């Protein structure tokens, strides 16, 4: 599926009726989901902070987030240099958006196993 098609599907799933599909919508969605506790979950999958060595410029950071609901998982990136990017359909796409080679990048953490009904 093309990135444009994926963005359109995501937008149609989560947008309010009067909202417009544009890049600003995705950044606003991320901020709302991450900051205000959207019903779906936004989890940090990978986090990297480095000391820039310059007090005035602060530390540099990069993160990959996953956003999921009962049937849909997407990935987002946030970095000191590029701000928020996403959604991405695949973890590897988020890795590459940060400028890394997905073939040599650590895989996402495994999904936790769900306990069955009545499990101890």
N, C-alpha and C positions, 0 to 999 in steps of 0.2 A: 504494500500500500504506500502511496506517495505521502510525503510529509504534509502536503497541503490537504490531502484527503483525511489524513489522521487528525489534523488540527480542526477541520470542519466537523468531523464526527464528535470529537471531544467538546467543541463549542456547542453543538446541538444538544449534547447530553447535559451540560451544566449551565448554560446561559439562561438568564432571565429572558422573558419574551421581548422586552424592549431593547436588549443589548445588541451591539454591533460587533461583528467579527473583525478584529484587527490585532496587531501585536500588543497594544496596550491592554487589551482584554485579558490576555494570558498572564501578563505580569500582575495585573490587579487580582486575578483569580488566585495566583500563587500566594500573594500577600494575604488575601482573605483566608485562604485555606490554612496557611502556616500560622498566621498570627491570631486568628479568632476561633480556632478550633472547629473547622468545617466538620460535618458529621463523618465524612470519610477520614482516613488517617493519612498524615504526612509524616513519614519516617526518614531519618537520616540513614542512608545506606553506606556512605563513605564520606570521610571528613579529613581535611588536611589543612593544617595551619603552619605557617613558617614565619619566623621572626625576620623581618626585613632588615634589621640592623640599624634602622633609622627611626628614632623616636618620633619624629615629625610625621612620618608616613604611616606608622602603625604596622600591625601584622598583616600578612596576606593570607587569605583563606579561600578554600574551594570545598564545595559540598555537592554530593549527589543525594537527592531525595526521591523517595517513592511515594506516590499518592495512589491510594486504592480504595475501592468500595467493594461491594459484594461480587462484582463481576468484571471490574476494569482496573488495570494497573498501568500507571504511567510513571515516567522518570523526569526529573527536573534538575537543573544545575543552578548553582549560585556561586559566584566568585567575586573577589575584590575587583577584578579587571573588567569582567563582562556583565556583571549583575545577574539577573535571572534569565535563564533560557529554558524553553520547554513549551509544551510537553513533548517527550520523546516516547515512542512506542517500545523501544528496547533499551536495556541498560547500556549496551555497547554504544548506542548513539549518544547517550549522555556523556559517557567517557570521552568519546571523540570530540564532543562539543567543548570539553575542557582542554583539548589539545593533546590528549594522550592516545597511545596506540592500544586499542581494546584487546589485542592479542597478548600483550604483556602486562595488562592491568589486572589487579586482583578481582576475582569474580564477586558478585554481590553476596551478602551473607545468606545462608540457607533460610528458607521460610520455616518458622517454628511449627512443630507438629501439633495438630489439633488433638486435644483429648476427646475421647468418645464420651457419650453420655454415661454417667455413673462411674467414671474413672476415678481412681484414688489420687 
